[in-house]
Amino acid sequence: MKTIKKLLPIAAAVILWSCGSPNSNDSTARADSANAATIDSATTDTAAASVSKEDAKFAVDAASGGMAEVQLGELAQNKGTDPRVKEFGKLMVTDHTRANDELKMLAATKNITLPPAPDNDKQKAAADLSSKSGSDFDKAYIKQMVEDHRKTIDLFEDAQKNAKDADIKAFAVKTLPVLRTHLQHIQSLDKAK
């Protein structure tokens, strides 16, 4: 009992420190850490050992981005004033939900931990966008989609070239044309505004 009483303040300090950690609320940081630990400790488990840290990081980043696109697509359907923005939001929900589901199945077979929510930066961008209304919302959403799709295409092109796992690479190759179509579509809306 005395040992427990001695360890209690140390445990409390560790808990408080972890709550104050800058990444403690970032689901992608937690997923990255879990994947690194799994990969580092996977000496006999061939499923976990077959995925590199870079491939796991790609999956985490792709999942975070995909969830953000769904979240922002739902927001566009609800807050958009331009029917084309609402329609693009619907497309984002449909296409990114499909890709997210495929990525979840792939991650499960590769023993990759995916985040349960978009990363903090994407959540902040969604909150900022949510505060806008009317044509200001439409313009900000279009701008956000152009930026997000450019970054996502870069991420997927890198995976297409450098992924070590054949299934991860195939997912990137399969998804890239859809992302490029999204970028062309949203850029055409941007020019029309």
CORTA-V896473 format. One record per pair of residues at least 6 apart in sequence whose C-alpha atoms are under 6 Angstrom apart, sorted by the first residue. I is the first residue (numbers start at 1). J is the second residue. Records with the same first field share a line. If there is no record, write none. Layout:
I=J + J
//
This chain:
26=119 + 120
27=115 + 119
28=115 + 119
31=113 + 114 + 115
35=113
39=48 + 49
42=48 + 49
47=110
48=110 + 111
55=163
60=114
64=118 + 119
66=96
67=118
68=118
70=92 + 93
73=89 + 90 + 92 + 93
76=86 + 89
77=86 + 89
80=86 + 138
81=134
149=183
156=172
159=169
160=169 + 172 + 173
163=169
//
